[in-house]
Amino acid sequence: MGKKMIDRRNFMKSTLAGLGGFFVLPSIDKKQEIKIVEAKGKERKLVYRTLGKTGLKLPVINMGVMLTDNPNLIRAALDSGILLLDTAYGYMGGRNEEVIGEVIKGRPRESYFIGSKVNLPQNRTTGLYIEGATTEEFLKRLDLSLKRLGIDYVDILYQHGVTRKESVAFEPVLKAFDKAKKDGKIRFTGISTHGNEPEVIHAVTDSKAYDVILTAYNFKQKHYAEVRNAIAKASQAGIGIVGMKAIRGGYQQPPTVRNITASLKWILQDPNVHTVVTGFTTFEQMEIDLSIMEDLTLTEPEKIELQKEASLPGLYCQGCRQCLGQCVQNLPIPDLMRAYMYIYDYRNLSMAQDLVVSLGLPFEVCGDCSFCPVKCSIGFKVKEKIQDVVKIRGVPSEFVA
Amino acid sequence: MRAACLAIGIFVLLWGAGIGAKDFQFPEFTGWKLSGEIQTFDPKTLYEYIDGAADLYLAYDFEELKVAEYQNDRKANVTVDVYRHKTPYDAFGIYSQERLPSANYNDIGIQGYSEKEILNFLAGTSYVKITGFKIESEDILTSFAKKVAENLGEKGSLPSLLASFPREGKVKNSEKYVTKNFLGYSFLHSAFTADYEITGRKFKLFIMEFGDKSECANMIQKYLEQTGKRREVVTETGYTISDPHHGPIDLIWRGNYIWGVLNMDNPDLRLKYLKLFGEELKKK
């Protein structure tokens, strides 16, 4: 019975039945307003929300510029009612900020908002800051960002890519924020996160040191309910919430979500999300986003499509690492599942073979086990997949190159 | 069943024109030790290493990143990031998106450049980024880069189409490869571009290469349609597109190529550069 319960619980995680409150959210009407925006003779009624205690009134979708250096696309976005341009010190080696600088040159400073991000050296395994992560370095990078952008201040400056609560309270960054605010170089402080988001968001709320959170948030996150709860608490504390990765590369080919419009609307059903930045790279995609900004209502067919997609079990390992230590041969299961994905998703046998060979596996894999004790959180038959993928070792490398 | 799929997969790739796996090994450096394990990132985990910048790398068919950190007795650090992309075009594309024309260039790999405590270079399908911390001199980065380049093997060369860009007025090291959605249109696929400056006028030239003439015709049709000027038949000739976002764009279609001028309001200069471009292409 106990075993059945565990299996069922794990199964439920990957099915719609396990996605409690998928669409059940508080009313959004009270927290937003409609503004009429005229662009190139066309009138649009766009939905605006207020970015928490910053008081900035923003359209519900803004532009993540990281994927484009097309100045005319950025111009078109600003001319169409988009107000916030999201960039970072590190995007395109700094060229991204330069392109934005070219576009905003000559525009009234109060007619747009800039959100940029500064990162500092981190240990990428632990996510903690390392030597070289200093107040001086942070401020030096901010100054370079301002120079590239050609402006005196950014509206929101984020501490970039935080995955640990310890980094939220990292003193050198907090000192840098204080100084930058005093010097008039930033209006609002922020933090960006797309890993371990709930922990980071809760720490931000508790710290009372930040005005804005930029977070990954989408219906395909296994822990989206935790992200939602953390966001709600932060929003109630007055922190502005900007969503990102709402469509998980939906504009990439092949897209990772099937219905971009529905995916974007899904995140905007949450009244605690004040705006979302999307990385559109074409005028057509921008038009889609603008049309969503006029009407956030999820249609019944869109709901059904989202439900279907959310209930699909993942075809590939989600990297939860809950299987570690369960195998009696101590096999590196997440790595083997990655190799499996290389073969069947990327169709890249050489990558798969390189990986499998590098793992130094025993000659006999799974051979002595008649029963596999590994319990995958999304129900994979791990043994079958491992026995399948290790066959790549026996293929001569010249055949997979 | 899975075994059958695996076998089919192998044959599919054998028939494809895939790039061979680079069996890259990080070199050893006298006086330096590897600090920690070599880290590997794939398209699904690249965000963990470079945050939102990963999106652009994914657009250029990023396949794998290997990271090694070295430390010496004086606690100086050198980090070597080796990004591997699907094709040399992709590697050049992401490299070209990040390089700054004003940097100090060198001939490591196909091409490299350095700034304070940073040295980046391009080699085949790899884009390598080397960063120093507390290093005594920039020469250390150069010696790291040279050894890494050696271990990467065949360095390859810049895409041959770049040689077709007219030299007069071209901003050095401004050439780029845009992998898709050129000019912000999904019907325009990839393109090479270069910046120009003539007596204070800044403009851009571009060229797109297609598999065959029908692809060129299709693209011209779609572009004309976008501006409400659809024609029943398009031929290999010049076109002036009144682009609502980019202004007037002159294009020439010849063979499997379409080239054009952007951001130039002087028609005479547009014509001159289109002609120059055509002449250079003939030499190809």
Interface residues (C-beta under 8 A of the other chain):
Chain A: G64 M66 L67 T68 D69 N70 N72 L73 R75 A76 A88 G90 Y91 M92 G93 G94 R95 K117 N119 P121 R124 T125 E131 G132 H160 G161 T163 S192 H194 G195 M244 G249 Q252 Q253 G279 T281 T282 F283 E284 Q285 G319 R338 M341 Y342 I343 Y344 Y346 R347 N348 L349 S350 M351 Q353 D354 L355 E384 K385 D388 K391 I392 V395 S397 F399 V400 A401
Chain B: R2 A3 C5 L6 G9 I10 V12 L13 L14 G18 G20 A21 D23 G36 Q39 T40 D42 P43 K44 T45 Y47 E48 Y49 I50 D51 G52 A53 D55 L56 L58 A59 E63 E64 V67 K75 N77 Q97 E98 R99 L100 N120 F133 K176 K180 N181 L183 G184 Y185 S186 H245 H246
